[in-house]
Each structure stands twice: as structure tokens, then as C-alpha cells.
Amino acid sequence: MSLHESRARPVSFEKYHGTSNDFLVVDADAYVPNRAAFATAYCDRDEGVVADGESVEEEGRRGADGTLFLALEDQYSPPRVIMTLVQPDGSTAAMCGNGARVAAAWAAERTGADEVMVDTQAGTRHARVEDDGDVTIEMGVPAFDPKNVPLARDAPLVEEDVEGLTVTAVNTGVPHAVAFVDDVDAVDLDAVAPAVRHADVFPEGANVTVASVEEDAEGEVSFRQRTYERGVEGETQACGTGAVALVAAAKQLDLVGSEARSASGASGERSDSRTGTKFTVSPPGGDLEITVPDRRGVATLRGPVVHEFSGEVPRRPDAEQ
Ligand SMILES: N[C@H](CCC[C@H](N)C(=O)O)C(=O)O
């Protein structure tokens, strides 16, 4: 095949979602001359890709929350996959929890492995495909220090007013401003989040996550979550880094107690100071399971991954092919 022919051929993509945080997946081997233009065009909610009605029964949502360019390195054991998330605004995010779960499922599907190392710009993350098909990914140690969030000041930002919202700043691979509220549904996120997302205290911007703490009759704590994402510049149906961020912030603010205390309490069976208590976090798109240990060990994120459909698009969005 001539170079000209290879350039003219369309690019194959797979559409996946993790708790309705949805992504186009493109093999990094494919020649995509301008990844930002590709993601901007095909992730667009009005004009982007959509299932053609033949491959899936019902037409799903058009567009996506981002494009994952994935490079598989299957000569290693476990196999590795290098993940680059290009967002609808053309920016690249260092990490994405649900995207990393999708990347691991994609690599596992191709190799038959049930463990995958996902290389992200925030570090290498170990992922495991569980027996029920869920994917668990390690999420590193949440950082509150100003240098790592990052913050444009020398002190951590804990329960302080930023543009009308009381937030705690934490980095879980990407920066989040977490606000605890009584009822996440009562928040007009599109109205309040943009000013926080662009506040001067966040030199690289921030994702804005609102969370509410729920407690059932047995005293078991869970969370509801809504996140306004940088790069999407809108609310997504789920956000993995946000789910970890809110649990880390809840622990920092002592809203859930430490494992040392809860180990003998109601949720004793689910507790361990090295692995951390398992918390269910419910964004609009489904349920995620999060652990954030008090000491040693890293946070984890677990949830389902769904392959929606496959398709082909012109490699240059503005070109007819
Ligand atoms: N949805 C992703 C987060 C993408 C990060 C991005 N919106 C940014 O920080 O720019 C997640 O599941 O963690």
C-alpha cells in the first residue's frame, strides 16, 4: 500500500463507556494527523459519532467525553498499554480513572490477560479484570499539597470558599475541587462550577466535584457524586478521578472516620488500614467502588466497562473520504 492510500483509509474506532463516562478508543498505530481536531470533531455531542443502528439496537448518545489513543505493548507480561486522553476541547488530561478502566479492558480483550499495566502521564497504574468483568484500577496516592494539586499558593486548600463553593483541593492524577453538599441534585452545577474550574487558585484549572454523604440504617456510608469536567467543560455521567477525590477529601475532613476506628464498628468487615474501607460512590451513570487507605498502599477504583459499538471515520474530520 502506498503512503497516499494509507492516509486516505478511514480510522477504526471502538466506542466504550465506564458507568456512562464514554470514550472513543483509537489504536495509537492509526495515523491521526491532528489528535485534538479528531477528538473535538468526533466527541461533539451534536455532530460527533453515533451508532449506525445496525450494530446496536438503540441509538446511543452522539459524541463522547473524550478520545483514548491507546498503544498496546503486548511483549510484556502483564501487557502494558500507553494511554493518551484527548478531550473534546483538544486538551490532553494526565489521567482519567474511567478511561484507564476502559484502556485496561481494551488491552485485556486483545491479549487475553486479566492484568494490565496502564501507562498514563500521571504514572503507571496496575489494573485487573475481575471475574464478573468489572475492572479495578490502582489510582495512586491522592495529593493535597499545593505543589501537586497544583495550587497558586503555599498552603493546602481545605474547606475554603472558592467562587461561592466551599471546596477542598486534591489531585488524583488530575486536580479536583471537591464540595460536600446536602443534596447533589439541588446544585445547579452548570451555573456554579465554571467559576471554580477557572479560579486563579488553580493555575491548571480543576474539575469540580460535588458530593453528598449518605448513611443507611446499618450505618454504612456511601456517596453521591456529580462532576463538572475540565476539558469537557460540562457535567459527565461519571468521573473516576472525582470519585477517588471525594472519598479522599471525606477522609481528610474526617467525615467518615478512619479505619482504625471503623474497623471494630458497623463496617468492620469491609475495613482494613492498609487496603482501606470500600465505599460505594454513585455518580448519575452507575456505581463505583472506591478504596483510599489511611497509610501505605494506593487508592483503587472499581466498576463496569461496556463496549458499545465499532465504527470508522475519516482521519481528517474536515475531509470527505
Ligand atoms: N472522566 C475522567 C477524568 C478526566 C480528567 C479531565 N476532565 C481533566 O482533568 O481535564 C475520570 O474518570 O477520571
The ligand as an SDF file (V2000), in Angstrom:
LIG
                    3D

 13 12  0  0  0  0  0  0  0  0999 V2000
  -13.5170   11.4280   33.4260 N   0  0  0  0  0  0  0  0  0  0  0  0
  -12.1740   11.2240   33.9200 C   0  0  0  0  0  0  0  0  0  0  0  0
  -11.4410   12.4670   34.2470 C   0  0  0  0  0  0  0  0  0  0  0  0
  -10.8240   13.1310   33.0550 C   0  0  0  0  0  0  0  0  0  0  0  0
   -9.9540   14.2670   33.5060 C   0  0  0  0  0  0  0  0  0  0  0  0
  -10.1920   15.5510   32.8810 C   0  0  0  0  0  0  0  0  0  0  0  0
  -11.5370   16.0090   32.7080 N   0  0  0  0  0  0  0  0  0  0  0  0
   -9.2520   16.6570   33.3050 C   0  0  0  0  0  0  0  0  0  0  0  0
   -8.7360   16.6590   34.4190 O   0  0  0  0  0  0  0  0  0  0  0  0
   -9.0180   17.5340   32.4790 O   0  0  0  0  0  0  0  0  0  0  0  0
  -12.1550   10.2260   35.0340 C   0  0  0  0  0  0  0  0  0  0  0  0
  -12.9120    9.2570   35.0150 O   0  0  0  0  0  0  0  0  0  0  0  0
  -11.3320   10.3320   35.9340 O   0  0  0  0  0  0  0  0  0  0  0  0
  1  2  1  0
  2  3  1  0
  2 11  1  0
  3  4  1  0
  4  5  1  0
  5  6  1  0
  6  7  1  0
  6  8  1  0
  8  9  2  0
  8 10  1  0
 11 12  2  0
 11 13  1  0
M  END
$$$$
